[in-house]
Amino acid sequence: MAKILVVDDEASIVTMLAYNLKKEGYDVVTAEDGEVALEKFESEKPDLLLLDIMMPKVDGLEVCRKIREKVSCPIIFVSAKSRTLD
């Protein structure tokens, strides 16, 4: 079973994503900020990350950079940004 790390500082988004992914049979791990995400990435070794960009402490882009230094796990950014430039 694939393990997915869902990272977002909005609890309602994490709850919704985790619920739907679990319903589809995925093993889901969650984190509420970038620091916790990096810790859980190391300990849980997920197969995929759903990663918010704008988070406190360490933002999603920095989390992505730090993970990419070590592995090439697939990462999907989840964001409320809506401008093309973003």
Secondary structure by P-SEA (a helix, b strand, c coil): cbbbbbbcccaaaaaaaaaaaaaaccbbbbbccaaaaaaaaaaccccccccccccccccaaaaaaaaaaccccbbbbbcccccccc
